[in-house]
């Protein structure tokens, strides 16, 4: 009630008008007009979202940056612009900010794509990447990936065995049953505890077991102390001994010694002349095949046959180090001096002995009739001729190497890859006669 007006307390906000007539102080009727404004009372509900770590200072609400994620409620009373007491309600949602740690694994040599991360050929070990992401509430969050890159555990075994032994590694399936001498490589791939393919490599050396024979000689009365052998004043001529040794690779090996104990040569004074002396061979040597011979000399272990000249159209050889004969192939007549030197390592001198020659046959050296090529050869050669009926290959000591019978062929081919290096005599039989040639095997 004010100024005669009765106003209800449940008026809604707005402007109201009213009037009343009442006497004034003089008793005169007066009219009073009322314009009543009802202002609103504001009861406000605020809904605010914050991210963890953010603060709020708004509309009278103050919160620091230490709020943990969750829902908060608050109320304040304050006058609005019209001076009316109003209530403000706050519903505060603090959303979490995530710091996520992820871990994953791959094998070395692989690339990784996942959870927004890309690793291109990462190195073995732990590799890190960090991404900033927005949550569904719009809050910045950090995601860290720790990528474990496992190494490929490649293992190399270097093993060695001796010939005659076997190698078994059943774990890695390496099986070698009595392998030949040589070098072997093998590998096995299998997953390790991390599921990564790893390789086990094997390098296997198979070393030879040697069975060696050593030929040596000493003079009568000397001791032999060489290569692990010791023989005290061994008797004359041939002595034998055997040692079981380990090779540099640890393999049992056998070394045989064949030792020649040579006597000191003692020729009668009338049997030889000191120094270099010569014996004349037949001076009118026609083409052909000759064999010279001397009587054997007691205790002699070496006979050397020498000519003073070395023409290109003949060839000679002695049988071996103890031979008493010399074979001579003459392809053109010549005159020369033949010298025979005898002895051994303990004494070496020149012996004058009668020299006799035996003639074995004529040569026809017409190259147009018979031709051998290539010469020297590695073992394969061709003989071209006319009406060849047979070919014989002999060593220079007369050993038969090969023989072919032909039916008047004009070409004969030999493949003698298994014969050793050296010089060989070729005898060619044809309708026109017999031809002699020689070839040199060099491989």
Buried (B, 14 or more C-beta within 10 A) or exposed (E): EEEEEEEEEEEEEEEBEEEEEEEEEEEEEEEEEBEEEBEEEBEEEBEBEBBBBBEBEEEEBEBEEEBEBEEBEBEBEEEBEEEBEBEBEBEBEBBBBBEEEBEBBBBBEEEBEEEEBEBEEBEEEEBEBEBEEEEEBEBEBEBBBEBBBBBBBEEEEEBBBBBEBEBEBEEBEBEBEEBEEEEBEBBBEEEEEBEBEBBBBBBBBBBBBEEEEBEEBBBBEBEBEEEEBEBEEBEEEEBEBEBEEEBEBEBEBEBBBEBBBBBEBEBEEEEBEEEEBEBEBBEEBEBBBBBBBBEEBEBBBBBBBBBEEEEEEBBBBBBEEEBBBBBBBBBEEBEBEBBBBBBBEBBEBBBBBEBEBEEEEBBBBEEEBBEBEEBEBEBEBBBBBEEBBBBBBBBBBEEEBBEBEBEEBEEBEBEBEEBEEEBBBBBBBBEBEBBBBBBEBEE
